[in-house]
Amino acid sequence: MIVLAIILLLFAIFMITGAMLKAPSVGELFAKLFVAPVEAYKVLFLVGVACLIAAIVVAVIALIKRKQNGEFGKFDKKAAKYVRDLNGERKNIHWPTFKTVLKNTGVVFVICAFVAIIVAAIDFGLGALINWMV
């Protein structure tokens, strides 16, 4: 049911976005929806809103069923463990000093220049070889 809710939500987002891209602004879109005759983007917008409402209803029903089946507690425990592990990994991050960053940047520039010189030499050599053969 959660998958159905996600599919409906994505469908609604695409429909509403398609309707809004037709109008230059959101205000003009709403003005045309209720004043202008029925056009394609009006139908897109209304179908998108209906899908959005359906997605919310399906998601709420799915969450209620998960709560009744006792599956919701498992999800809570897994989510809490994930957040704890994520926080522990965040504490293990060691940021380099500014001096180290400058040093590593210089090393990268030197290696890039060295590789560029090698590629240029190979290109020049192969070009000269082809010219000599022709």
QUICOR-V135298 format. One record per residue. N is the residue number from 1. SS is DSSP state (H for helix, E for strand, - for the rest). Layout:
((N SS) (N SS))
This chain:
((1 -) (2 H) (3 H) (4 H) (5 H) (6 H) (7 H) (8 H) (9 H) (10 H) (11 H) (12 H) (13 H) (14 H) (15 H) (16 H) (17 H) (18 H) (19 H) (20 H) (21 H) (22 H) (23 -) (24 -) (25 -) (26 H) (27 H) (28 H) (29 H) (30 H) (31 H) (32 H) (33 H) (34 H) (35 H) (36 -) (37 -) (38 -) (39 -) (40 H) (41 H) (42 H) (43 H) (44 H) (45 H) (46 H) (47 H) (48 H) (49 H) (50 H) (51 H) (52 H) (53 H) (54 H) (55 H) (56 H) (57 H) (58 H) (59 H) (60 H) (61 H) (62 H) (63 H) (64 H) (65 H) (66 H) (67 H) (68 H) (69 H) (70 -) (71 H) (72 H) (73 H) (74 H) (75 H) (76 H) (77 H) (78 H) (79 H) (80 H) (81 H) (82 H) (83 H) (84 H) (85 H) (86 H) (87 H) (88 H) (89 H) (90 H) (91 H) (92 -) (93 -) (94 -) (95 -) (96 -) (97 -) (98 H) (99 H) (100 H) (101 H) (102 H) (103 H) (104 H) (105 H) (106 H) (107 H) (108 H) (109 H) (110 H) (111 H) (112 H) (113 H) (114 H) (115 H) (116 H) (117 H) (118 H) (119 H) (120 H) (121 H) (122 H) (123 H) (124 H) (125 H) (126 H) (127 H) (128 H) (129 H) (130 H) (131 H) (132 H) (133 H) (134 -))
